[in-house]
Amino acid sequence: MSEKSVIKKRIQPVIIAGGSGSRLWPISRRLYPKQFLSLADDDGLTLLQQTVMRLSELNIAPPIIVCSEEHRFMAAEQLRLINCKHNGIILEPM
């Protein structure tokens, strides 16, 4: 089999960033759940940003982010702030 006929598949990470923010109450809330908070004082990155940054050293496809419709702009902005290329943001129906 030649190299051209072999399709190289890369791992497609999917980051689940949904949730209602109820488990880390009172710090997180429905409109600002824990994945969008910076819980470590040392780097200022949110949990979502830290997760994406861990993927950046791997030879994998850019991540797909899954979040609620309420949080789509917050997720997109947090990805933009760290210059994260992604393969889209999928919105949960509820």
N, C-alpha and C positions, 0 to 999 in steps of 0.2 A: 504494500500500500504506500503510495507517495505521500509526502508531507502535505501537499495541496488537498488531498482527499480526506485528510484527517481534520475533523472539526474540533478545535480546542474549546472545551467548555470551562467557564470560570464559575466559581461559586457566586451565587446571587444572595447577598445578605438581605434579610428583611428585619427591620427594627420595629418592634411593636411599641408604640409610644402613646397608647390609649390609656384610659383610666379616668376615674372621677375625682381623684385627689382625696378620697375619704380615709385611706389608711395612715396617712401621715398628718392628719388633722392635729393641731390647728395651723401648722406651717403651710400645708398645701390645701387648696380649695378646689371646687368644681371648675372654676374658670382659670385656675393656675395650679395644676397638679404637679406632683413631685418631679416628673421627668423634665419639667421646664424650670426647675429651681437649681440654684447653685448651693449645694449642701457642704462643700469643702471650701474653706476660706483661702486655701493656698493658690488655686489657679483661677477661680472665678467662673469656671465652666459649669454648665448645667449637666444634669445626668444624661440628657440626650446628646449633648456635645461631647462629653467624655466617652460615651459609647461609640459615636462616630469616629472620634480620634483614635480609638483602639483599633478600628478597622483599617485606618489609613496606612499602616505598615504592612498589610497583607496584600498579596497579588490576587485580588478578587474584584468583582464588578462593584461599581458604586452602589450604595444601599438603596433600597426602597423603604420608605418610611410609612407606617400605618398609624394614623391618629384620627381623632374625632373631627368632625366638621368645625366644631367650635375652636379647635386648636390649630387649624391648618396654617393660618398666617403666623402664629407664634412659632410653629415648627419650621416653616420656611425661613423666617427671620433668623432663628438660631442657627440654622444650617448656613445661611448667607454670612453670618458673622464670623464663622470659622472657615469660610471659603470651601465648603463641602459640595462636591459634585454628587448628585444623587440621580437615581433612575425613576424618580417620581414620588409623589405623596398620595397614598391611597386613603380615602376617607371612610371611616366606619359609618354605617347607617345610623347608629345611635350610641 
